[in-house]
Each structure stands twice: as structure tokens, then as C-alpha cells.
Amino acid sequence: MSLLLVADIGGTNARFGLVVQAPKTSKPNYTTSQQITLRCAEYPDIGTMIKACCAEFKIAMPEYACLAIAGPIDDDGTAQMTNLGWKFVINELRDQLGMKTLHVINDFAALAYAVPYLGEQETKVLYAADSDPHAPIVVMGPGTGFGMALLVPDNGCWEIIPTEGGHASFAPTNEKELAIKSFLLKEQSHVSVENILSGAGLVNLYRALAHIAGVPAQPYTPADVSSKGLANEDPICREAVITFCNTLGAVAGDKAVSTGARGGVVIGGGITPKLMGILAETDFEERYKNKGPMKGYVSDISIRVIVNDKAALVGSAAWLIHNTPDLKPV
């Protein structure tokens, strides 16, 4: 049996998990047996944090690991943590830690790779349809930013195509949304999907809607806007949350049409599960289907929401097992 170390490392916290896996088994295990969370700010670099993680687990350094990080990985094997200033070369980190195999992938790629291996209780159907099981799946979602990746079937496995779909332009579809975009264009030259569908996007929506309503905006955080909107404590916050949901539906339809994701739309990230109770009161589904002559096309594509907040660890484990010759299932 091999002990695999997997991680989901963000700008604030790092979740680590241990997976016990028999090499080349026909039934891989993607579920962690133990988990811990460490605060990134308490460590000077990623190598030190990984050593501290193993000390917490009371284990020797595992031979195999996969780290999902919030940041880009260059073709030369250099990885950088966007919000931490940590930069490292993957092979050098592997040798420093004495590992046999170390994979480092983008955190949203890990979330996408988890999708085929999640159980029924780990996702919730938001819109039911008979999607094509042999077609691509688009995985997208708002959180700190807006991530997006495409899962493409490949001889019984899945190929991940990472994208920067969150930086596509925000496309207003009514007068109010045009006014929101106009407000934001006075502050920046490009208004992206991520500028609307993210934690910061919730605040952008609130500020824009307060301006349109002619009322002073309060210095709310994303959590303030979300909680006050869901509790209907502040009418502008409420409108911001509803606009967020409507835009999410529109963007989900846009991504499904533009990627040919007839295998389904899967929404991840930390925000959407918290909005499940209000989505039915919004125009989410109507906006999802509102694609002109492509309405029938998108109406046949289901939407699921990932409700397992540790899904990226599942994806990291699956990626490690399927991309390591010593571990790959027979």
C-alpha cells in the first residue's frame, strides 16, 4: 500500500489529505483517510509547510504527492502562488522533499478532475436534463475569482483543458445590467465575468446598484452583501444577490454553448452552494436557456452544483493516481 499526500492550497488556507492506495489496483481510492488545514501565512514557503503537514500527520514524507494551488504553472515547471508570493520549481521542490513523484496542478483543474469521481451526495442537481455522457463537461464557478475548465472524454479517461473563461467580457442583457457595466467601466477599462461573479463581484454589484438607486454604498464585504441579501435585511444587497444569480445562469448558458459541453454544466466554488435556497426565486433557469436559436440546445444540458467543499482533494488524488505509472489503475 502507498500513502499519497494531496493538497488544496489557496491564498489563505491549505487543506492536506492522506490517501491510502494499493498500486495499480483496478479500484482506485480517491477519498482521504485523514485531513488537516494549515494557515499559509504561518509558513515562509511551501516546502516548510509540507514538512509541517507531515509532522502534524505524524508520518514520514510520502513518496507520492499532488498539490492543487491557486496560481499558474508554467510549461517549464515553475509554479507561483498568486496571493502569497511563493514561487518554486516543481522538480526542485520534489528533490528537496525527497519525494519520488510530485505533481502540481491548478486548483480549479483539480476541482474539474474531481467531477467524474464524485458520489451522488457530493453534487446537487440544479437543472435536470438528459446530457450526453460521451460529450465534454464544462466546470465553472465563482469563488475568490471565477474558474473554468473543460473535461473532455478520452478513451475511457478524462482530459482537462484549463481555460481563463472568467476573464471573458461580462455581457449585459438588460438595461439595469448595462448601467452596472457602465458604472464599472468608469473605474476600469474591461469588465469581465469575474468582476461580477466572484466575492469581489458581489461587492461590485452592490456598489453599482447603490449608485443607480442614488443611495450611499456601505463598506460591505462580500460576506456582508451575501448574508444581508439572503436575509433580505438590505434591499440593495438583495438585488445584488439576485443579479448575481441571474448572471450566473446567463454565463452558464454562454459557456455551455461556446464549449459544446453537452455532457453537462457543473458549478463549483464556494459561493453557489450558499445561494441554493434563493436560486429558484431568481431568473437563473430562464437566463440559462435564453440563447435565441440555441435555446433547445442548451435546454438539453443539465446543471449540477458541487456541494462537497473538499472536492479538490478528490481531484488531486484522481490526478495523481491516473498520471503516475506506479499507481495507474490496470
N, C-alpha and C positions, 0 to 999 in steps of 0.2 A: 504494500500500500504506500502511496505517495501523499505527502502533505503539501497542499497547494496554498499559497498566500495570494489573496485577491484584495483589491482596494478600490475605493471610490473617493478620490481626493479632490476636494473643492477648495475654494479660496479661504474658507473659514475652518471647516472640519474635514477630517479624513476618517472614513469608515474602513476598517480592515476586517477580513473574514478568513477563516481556515476551512478548506475543503479537503476531505479525505477521499482519495481517488485510487482505484486499482488501475495500474497501467493497461492500456489497450483493452479495457473491458467493453463489452457490447452495450452496457447500460451505464453511461456516464452519470456522475453525480455532480450537479451544479449548485447544490444547496450548502451553505456554510454551516458548520457544526458549532462554531464559536464566532463571536463578533465583539469588537471594541471600537470606540470612537475617540480619536485624539484631536486636540486643537492645534492647527498648523502653526499658529503664532508662537507656540511654546518651543519650537524647534528651529535651528538655524538653516537646516537644509533637509532634503527629502531622505537622504541616506541615514541621517541621525534619527529621523522619525521612524523609519522602518526598523532600525535596531531597537528603538524604544518599544515599538509594537511587539516585536518578538519577545522582549523581556516581559511585557505585560502578559503575553500568552504563555510565558514560561516554556518556550521552545527554542531549539537551535534554528538558525536561519534556514528556511526551506530551500530546496534546490530549484523549485519552480514558482514563478510569480507572474501576475498580470496586474498592472496598475492602470486604472482609468483616471485620467487627470483632466482638470478644467483648463485646457490650453492646447496650443498647436504642437504637432510633432512633425519636424521637417524630414525630408527624404534622406538626409544624412544621419538620421538617428538622434538629432538634438531635440530635446523636449523642453518646453518652457511653461511654467505655471503663471498664467496671465496676471492674477491678482496677488501673487506672493513674491514675484521677482526671482523665483527659483528657476535656474536653468541648468540642465545636465545632459550628458551624452549617455544614452541608454546602455551601450556596451560597457562604458567605463563604470557606470553605477552597478551593473551586473557583476563585474570583476571585483569592485570594491566590497560588495556584499558577499562574495563567494558563492553566487548562485550559478546554476547550470543553464537556466533559461529565464530570461526576463523580457516580458512583453509590456510595452507602454502604449495605450490607445487613448483616444479622446473619450471623455466621459459620456458624451451623447452617443458615440459609436457603441460603447458598452451597453447603454440603455437599449439601443436599437437591436443589438445582437441578442439581448435577453428575450426579446418578444417571442420567438418560436418556442422557447423553453419555459415560459411562464404557465402556471396552472390556471384553471378556470377562476379560482377565487382571487387571483392576482391581477385580473383585469375586470372591468365592468363595461358592459355593452351600453353605449350611449345612443347609437342608431343601428338598428338591425337590418341587414341585407345579406343576400347570398353572394358574397365576394368570391372571386376566382382563386382557389387555393394554389394555383400554379403561377400566379401573377405577382408582380412586385408589391411590397407593402411600404407605405411611407410612414415614418415615425417622426413625430414633431412635437414641440411643446414649449410652453412658456415657463420660465423659472427666473433665475437671475438674468438670463438672456433668453434668446429663443433658438432652440436647437432643431436640427432637421437632418435626417439621414434616410437613405433608401435601402431596403432589404430586397435583394434580387435572388430568386431561386437559381441554384447552380448544381445540377446533378445530385439532387437529394440533400444538398447543403445550402447555406445562405452566404451570399457575398454582400458586404456592406459598402455602400457608396456614400461617404460623408459629403455633406453639402454645406453651403453657407446661406441656406434659404431664408434665414432670419434677417438677412441684410437686403433682401429684395424690397422694393418700394412698397410702402403702405398705399393701398388703392381704396380711396373713399368711394362709397356707393350711395350716399345721400347728402343732403345739404348740411346737416349737422357735422358729419364726418369731414366734409370739405372745409368747414370752419375750423375743426380741430386741426387738420393738416395745415391750414393757413396760419393758425396760431403758432404751431411748432416750427414752421418754415421761417418765422421771424427770428428764431433762435439758432437754427441750423440749416445747412444747405440741402440736406437729404433726410427725409423722414422714412424710416424703414419699418418693416413688420415688427422688429424687435423694440423699436421706440414706442410701440403700442402694446404689444403682447409680451410683457415681462413685468417684473416687480416695479422697475422704474417706469415702465409704460403705464401702469395703473396710476402712478402719480402724475405722469404727463396728461393722461386723460382727465384726471381730477382738475388739474390746473387750467387746462384748456376749457373745460366745461364751466368752471367758475368764472373765467374771463368772459365767455359767451353769455352767461347768465348775469354778468355785471355785479358779482359778489366777490369779496376778497377771499383769496385762497389761503387756507390754513397750512402751516408747515407739517403736513401729514407725511408719515412714512407709508410704504406700500401696505404694511400690516394694518395701519390705521384706515386707509381707504377701503381695504378689503373687509375688515371687521365692521366698520361703520356702515358700509354699503350693504353687507349681508344682513345686518341687524336693522337696516332701514332707519338708522339714527341720524343720517345726514343725507338730504335729497341729492346733493351733487355727488357724493360718494356712491350713492345707489345708482345714479345714472352712469357713473364711470364704470361700475362693475357690470352693468347691463350692456354698455357699449363694448366693454372688453369681451363679454361672451358672444355678442353678435359678430364682432370682428373675428373672433376665434373660429366661428362657424364658417365665415366667408373665406378665411385663409385656408382652413382645412379643405374646402371645396376647390380652391385655387390650386393647392398642392396636389390634390388627387388627380385633377385634370392635367396639370402640367407634367406630372411624372408618370402618368399611366398606371397609377397604383391601384389596379383593380383587385388586388389582394386585400385591400383594406387600409384604413387610416387608423393609426394608433397614436394617442396623445399621451405624452409623458410630462415630466417636470413636476415641480412641487405645488403649482398654483391650481391647476384644473380640478384635482380631487376635492379641493375645498369649495369649489363652486358647483358641485354636482346638484345640490339642493335648489339652486336658483336657475340652472340652465333651462329647465322646462318652462320657466316663466319668460324666457327671452326668445328672440327670433333666431337662435342658434341653428336649428334644423332648416328653417326656411332659407337662411342666408347660405347654409352649406349647399343646398340644392339650386340656388338661384344662379345658374350658369348658362342662361339662354338656351341655345340649341343643345347644349350638353347636359341639361337637367336630367334626362333619363340615364345618361352615362354615370353621373355622379350618384344618382339615387340608388344604383346597384352596388355601391361601395359602402361597407359597414364602417362604423367608428367605435373604437374601444378606448377606454382610459386605463392607464396603468395605475393601480392603487397600492401596489407593493413599493414602499419607499426604499427598499433595498434591492430593487431590480438591477441596478448597475453592477452589483456584486455577482448576481446570476450571470449577467452578460460577460463580465470579466472571466468568470470561471469557464463558461462555454467557449469563449475566445481562446483561452489558454489551452484547454483540452483539445480543441479541434485544430489548433495551429502549432502543436508541439508533437513531433513524431513519436516521442517516447510515451505519450499519453493518448494519442489519437485513437478513437474507437475503431475496432476491427469490424 
